């Protein structure tokens, strides 16, 4: 059973039609919004930086 409050989950979608890829991040804020807010603001950029040579 979920214990978190509503509205603590986050979702981030980026579509790059030019290169034909989609990034979808779904972050479960089951223990508050701090971790999900951090991931929402940082995860895509970290993944993008790591994959720059491949994209």
C-alpha positions in Angstrom: 0.0 0.0 0.0 1.4 3.4 -1.0 2.1 5.7 2.0 3.1 8.9 0.2 1.0 12.0 -0.2 -0.5 12.8 -3.6 1.5 15.1 -5.8 5.0 13.8 -4.7 5.6 11.9 -8.0 7.3 13.5 -10.9 7.4 12.9 -14.6 9.9 14.2 -17.2 9.5 13.7 -21.0 11.8 14.9 -23.6 11.2 14.2 -27.3 14.0 14.8 -29.9 12.4 14.4 -33.3 15.7 15.5 -35.0 17.6 12.5 -33.7 14.6 10.1 -33.1 14.8 9.5 -29.4 12.6 9.9 -26.4 13.6 10.3 -22.7 11.0 9.4 -20.1 11.7 9.7 -16.4 9.1 8.6 -13.9 10.1 9.3 -10.3 8.2 7.9 -7.4 8.0 10.3 -4.5 6.9 7.7 -1.9 8.9 9.4 0.9 8.5 13.0 0.0 9.2 15.3 -2.9 12.9 16.1 -2.2 14.4 13.1 -4.1 11.9 13.4 -7.0 12.6 17.1 -7.4 16.3 16.5 -7.5 15.9 13.8 -10.1 13.6 15.9 -12.1 16.2 18.7 -12.2 19.3 16.6 -12.7 18.8 13.1 -14.1 18.1 14.0 -17.8 21.1 16.3 -18.0 23.4 13.6 -16.4 22.2 10.9 -18.8 22.4 13.3 -21.8 26.0 14.3 -20.9 27.0 10.6 -20.6 25.4 9.7 -24.0 26.5 12.8 -26.0 28.9 10.8 -28.2 26.2 8.3 -29.0 23.2 10.5 -29.7 
